[in-house]
Amino acid sequence: MGDHADWKDLADRQVQIQKKGRTIRTGYVKDVTVTADALWLEAYGTEPRTLYEKAQGYTALPIRPSEVSTS
């Protein structure tokens, strides 16, 4: 994985959302703001659709298919 992804390229991709180096959530990016300073992760199971903003210290790292666990 790269250090920091350009958020404008993350729509429809699976990512890890991190804050201070810790993974907060993993999911699919539903949408990215025009300015690419915030993104929406789609709802999954009990996790609601959630907005994450760079200004609040979040980073998003794309997950390659080979990095996804199949168990």
C-alpha positions in Angstrom: 0.0 0.0 0.0 1.1 3.5 -0.6 1.6 6.1 2.2 -1.2 8.4 1.3 -3.7 8.0 -1.6 -5.1 10.9 -3.6 -8.7 10.7 -2.4 -10.2 11.8 -5.8 -9.0 8.4 -7.2 -10.7 6.3 -4.5 -14.4 6.3 -5.6 -15.7 2.7 -5.8 -12.5 1.3 -4.3 -12.0 -0.6 -1.0 -10.0 1.3 1.5 -8.7 1.3 5.0 -9.6 4.5 6.9 -6.9 5.3 9.4 -6.3 7.9 12.1 -3.0 8.4 13.9 -1.8 5.2 12.2 -4.6 3.0 13.5 -7.2 1.4 11.2 -10.6 2.7 12.1 -12.7 1.0 9.4 -12.4 -0.9 6.1 -15.0 -0.4 3.4 -15.9 0.8 0.0 -15.8 4.5 -1.0 -19.3 5.5 -2.1 -18.4 9.1 -3.0 -15.7 11.7 -2.8 -16.2 15.5 -2.5 -15.3 17.6 -5.5 -12.4 19.1 -3.5 -11.3 15.6 -2.5 -11.0 16.6 1.2 -13.8 14.2 2.4 -15.2 10.9 1.4 -18.2 8.7 2.2 -17.8 5.0 3.1 -20.9 3.0 2.2 -23.0 1.3 4.8 -22.1 -2.3 5.5 -23.8 -4.6 8.1 -24.2 -2.6 11.2 -21.8 0.1 10.1 -23.7 3.2 8.8 -22.7 5.3 5.8 -20.0 7.5 7.2 -18.2 10.7 6.2 -14.5 11.0 6.8 -12.6 14.3 6.5 -8.9 14.9 6.0 -9.1 18.0 8.2 -10.1 15.7 11.1 -6.9 13.6 10.7 -8.2 10.7 8.6 -6.2 9.0 5.9 -7.5 6.5 3.3 -5.3 3.7 2.0 -6.5 1.7 -1.0 -6.6 -2.1 -0.6 -5.4 -4.2 -3.4 -7.5 -7.4 -4.1 -4.5 -9.6 -3.0 -4.6 -7.9 0.4 -8.2 -8.8 1.2 -8.7 -11.8 3.4 -10.9 -14.6 2.0 -11.7 -16.2 5.4 
